[in-house]
Amino acid sequence: MSDISKRIGVSRRQLERLFGTYVGTTPAKHYLSLRVDHAKRLIEGTRLPLVDVAMASGFVSSSHFSKCFRNLHGVSPQQLRLTVPAWIGRGLG
């Protein structure tokens, strides 16, 4: 955030206020949402192991990943994986 605020010529706090006004959330929550949504696409579109999905989405802990995922989507990554059709291949692995 500091680098971005310097590049656009506003304080970090002002950037956070603007972000909240126009995006409706904090930058940190928005970034977390982007990472979890990326993970959701990987779960739905590949057969990568969930630990690999967590790492590919920027999480260093699979338990933290599961907690964040459940908070945003209402189901665990494992529950979502059970809904993926069997024809989905290995994917990126």
RAJODA-V245056 format. One record per pair of residues at least 4 apart in sequence whose C-alpha atoms are under 6 Angstrom apart, sorted by the first residue. I is the first residue (numbers start at 0). J is the second residue. D is the distance in whole Angstrom. If there is no record, write none. Layout:
[[I J D] [I J D]]
//
This chain:
[[1 11 6] [4 8 6] [4 9 5] [4 10 6] [4 11 5] [18 22 5] [19 23 5] [19 24 5] [19 25 6] [34 56 5] [35 68 6] [38 52 6] [38 56 6] [40 44 6] [41 45 6] [43 83 6] [45 87 6] [45 88 6] [45 89 5] [45 90 5] [46 88 6] [46 89 4] [50 61 6] [51 55 6] [53 58 5] [54 58 5] [58 64 6] [64 68 6] [68 72 6] [69 73 5] [69 74 5] [69 75 5]]
//
